[in-house]
């Protein structure tokens, strides 16, 4: 058995274990566990410094999860946009393909709390149906393999799925979304990387939310992927009490770059049942972006997005840098709040039909 599998077996799964260390309410934790499962790899559990800290909040069940009755279970309408089980086709040229509902850690803020860690309805049949759907839809050029966490399956099973996708001529890009580099980096083995790099172009999106998650082990895991030619991006979730602070976010983004992980998205927390206590005001995210833009490397600034409730897709949000735009000029505000004027090209010089169509939009 591989080391990562042994590490996974040694995870914290009961309130009693947490109580031995931190003297907490076992009853509350176990009450939440009846609804939403708990698993914390020992590696990640050992990053907790005190009860209620940013690592704790992401990993240890809170009674607030079962007190949330207002938010929907599937706020992004993933199930509604599924033409076959566990495949979501929302955007014209790409799909989300779920191959497992198991995770190395059950994050307390998960947008798929309704399905992860429960009785599985993902089978070889649903995976085959997903691959066949992709094969029959030539507009699909990008497949995001997700779950659960797709690296919960063995290298052999994962390769079997990827190899079948690579036989489809119109599939250009394959992406994997995984939390393993953050919560159990021992999973990112040389064998895994050597397998993945046979199927380039491959991309990995991972998930770090706080600077204390950037450890030597996490750095080694991410660099192993990058050294195999696999670009790694980070999708961070903005969360109350975890990272809703410009200095914390800047430190996280800088540490990501130091291990060659590109900041990709900063998500406004989804409106998911059981996670409402993590949500911040949208203004908090805008203030964070404003504190980053111009004050750090441009590609250290993630794109702040809301994944629109009801299945509208990711919508970017930016502070108001464009103050006014008319026929004569664009009035801009820079990162210091200073105003600048950029003159427009006079309409009489616009000859290209496409440009005319764009400016009249």
N, C-alpha and C positions, 0 to 999 in steps of 0.2 A: 504493500500500500504506500502511495506517495505521501511525503511529509505533510503536504497541505491538507490531505484528507484526514490525517491523524490530528492536525491542528484544529480542523473543523469539528472533529468528534469531541475535542476538549473544550468546546465553547460553553459559555454560561447560558443556561436555558431555564433556570428556576429562580424565583425570588429569594429562596432560602440562601442561595450562594451570594447574592448581592447583600443580603442582610448580615451575613457573617463578616463582611468587610465594612459596611457603612451603616449598620443599624437602622434599616428602613422598614416601612410597613410591608411585610410580606403579603398580607391580605390584599392590599391595593394592587401590588404588582401581579399577583396571581389572578385577581379579578379581571385585569386588563388582558392577561394571557388567554383567558377563556374566549376572548373576542379576536384579539390580534396577537399572533405568536411572537415569541421572544427568542432571539439567538444573538449572542455577542461573542465573537472570537476572543480568546484570551489575550491575543496580541492587542486588539483594540481596547478591551476592558482595562488593560494595564496602562493605557494612556489617560485614564480618568485620574484626576488629581484630587478632586473633592466632589461630594454629592452636589448635584445641580450645576456642575460646570458645563462648558459647551460640548464636551465629549459625552458626558453623562446624558445630557438632554437628547442627544441624537440616538442613544443606544438603549437606555433603561426606560421601561414602560412608565407612563404617567397616568394617573387616574383621570386626567383631563381628556384622554383619548376616548373613554367610554361615556363621558359627559357631553360630548359633542353630538347632538342629534340633528343639527340644522343643515350642515353641509352635505352635498350629494356624495354617493359612493364612487361614481364615475364622472367626475366633473368635466373631463375632456371628451366625453362621449366616444371613448375608444371602442367600446362594444358596438355602438351604433354605426361606426364607420368600418366595421369588420365584415367584408364580403364572405370570408370563410373564417372558421374559429381561430382566434388568437393571431390574426393578421389584420392590421389597421392600415387602410389605404385612404389617407386624408389628402395628401399633396399629390399633384398629378404624376410626378415622376419617381416617387419613392414610397416605400412601405416600412412599417414597423412589424417585425416578425418575432413573436414570442415563442421560445423553444423550451422554456421551463418556468415554473412558478416558485422555485426554491431560490433562496439567497444565503450568502455567507453570514450576513447580519440583517435583521429585520429593522430597518431604519424607522424611527418613530414618526417621521414626516413623509413617509412613502406615499406617492400618488396612486399606487396600486394596492393599497391596504386591503381592498375588497377581495383580492385574489391570492396574494403571495402567502406561501406557507400553509395553505389550506388543502383540502382534498383536491387533487390535481385533475384538471380536465384537459391537460396538454399531453398528447400521446404521439406515438409514431404516426398514427393516422392523421392527426391534425397537422403535424409537421409536413407530412407528404402532401396534404391538401394545400398548405401554404406554398410549398415549392411549385406545385402544379399551377396554382393561381399566378404566381410570378412568371412562370414559363409562358402562360397564355396571354400575358399582358405586356406587349412589347414597349409600352410607354415607361415601364419601370426600369430605371437605370441605377437605382441606389437602394440597397437593402440594409436596414438597421436591425441586427440581431440583438434581441433583448430578452427580458423575462419579467419577473425573477432576474437572476443573473446567469447569462448563458455560459459563464465559465464554471458553473456548478456541475455541468456535464463533463464527462471524461474527454480527454484530448481526441480519442478515437471517434466518439460520437459527434463531437463538434466538427471534426474534419469531414466526417461523412456528410454532414449538412452543408458545410462550406463547399465541398467538392461538387456536390449536386448543383448548388447555385452557380458555380463557375462554369458549368456546362451550358448555361443559358446565355446566348450571345449578347443579348441586350443589357445584361447586368454588368455595369461598368465598375461600380464601387460597392464594397462590402464593409460595413461598420459593425463594431461590437461595442455595446454599452455594458460596462462592468464596474462594480464597486470594489473588486478584489484588491487592486493596488493600494487602496486606502485602508481597508479593514482586515485583509489577510494577504499581505504581499507575497507570502511563500507560494501562492498559487501560480505566480508568474515565473515559470520555470524555463530553462533553456529548451526543453523538449516542446513546450507550448509555443514558444517564439519561433523555433525552427519549423514547426508545422505551419503556423500562420503565414510566415513569409513566403511559403510556396504559392500563395493565392493572392499575391499583390494585384491591384492596389487594395491594401487593407488599412483600415483606420480603427483606432480605439478611442472611445469617449469614456472618461472616468469621472470621479466624483469626490472632490475634496471640498470641505466647507469651513475648515478652521486651520490656522497655521500650525497648531500642535499636531495635526495629522501628518505633517510633512516630516517624516522620520528617515533615518538612514536606510531602513528596510524598504520604505515606500519609494525613496529615491532610486534604490537599486532595482526595484521592480519596474518602475517607469523607464529607467534608462535601458533596461534589458529589452523592452519593447521598442524603444526608439532606435537602439543599436541594430535591431532586426529590420529596420527600415519602415517601421510602423509609426506614423504620426499619432501623437496622443494629445487629446484635448480634454479640458475640464469643464464640466457643467456644475456650477455652484448654485445652491439654493439659498436665497436670502431668508434668514430665520431670526426671529426675536430671541435675544439672549444668547445667540450663538455667534453671529457674525454681522449684526446690524450696526456696525461701527466702521467709519471710513479707514481708520488706522489698522484695524484688524483685517479688513478686506485688502488693503494695500500690502500688508505683510504677507498675506496668503498668496496674492498674485505674484509678488516677487519671488517667493519660495517655489511656486510652481515653475516659473521660468528657469530657476536655477537647476531644476531637474528635467528641463527641456519639455515641460508640459505646457501647452498653449491655452491660456484662458479663453474660453469659447462663449458660454452663456452664463449670465447671472439671472436666475429664475426668481421672479416673484413667486412666493409659495403658492401652490395650487390650492384651490378651494375644495379640499378633500376631507370627507368625514373622518374625524379622529385626529386631525392635524391643525385645527383652527387656531390653537394656542401658539403656533409658530408664526402665524401671519403678521407682517408688519404693514404699516401704511405704505402705499406706493411711493409717496414722497421720500421715504427713507432710501429706497433704491436709487431714485434720481439724485439725491444728495450725495450718495456714495459715488455714482458715476461722475458727478461734477467734481468731487474731490480727487478722483483719479485722472480724469482727462486733463492733459497738459502738465500734470504733476508727476507723471511716470511715463515709462515707455509706452508708445501707442498700442503695441500688441499685448501689453499687460492689462489693457482695459477690456473686459468682457462686454458682450452685447446684453444689455438689460432687456428682458422680455417678459411678457405675460403670455402664458399658454391659455388662450381665450377659453373661458367656460363654454361648454356646449359644442366644442370641436372646431372652433374657428382658427386653430393653429397658433403658431408663435407670432406675437406682434411686438416689434421692437419699441422701446421707449427711450427718449433722449431728453436731457435738459434743453431748454429753449435757447439754442445758439443762433438761430435765424430770427431776428427781431422784426424784420419787414422785408418783403420781396415784391417789387413792382417792375414795370417796364424799364425803369431807368437804373435801378441799383438793387443790390442786396445789402441790407444792414445786418451786421453780424456782431455777436458778443463773444469774446474769447474766454479762455479758462480763468483769466484774471478779472473778468467782468467789464473789460474795456470794449468800447464800441468801434467797429471798423466798417468802411463802406467799400463795396466792390461794384464797379460799374458793369451794367449789363451790355451785351452786344445789341446794337440797335436792330429792331425788327427788319429794317429795310435791307440789312445785309444777310438775313437768314434766307437761304435759297433751298436748302435741303428739305424735301417734303416730309421726311420723318421727323426732323427737328421742329418743323412747323406744327406737326401733329402733337409732339410732346409738349411744346410750350403752350398750346391751346388746351391741354388736358385739364 
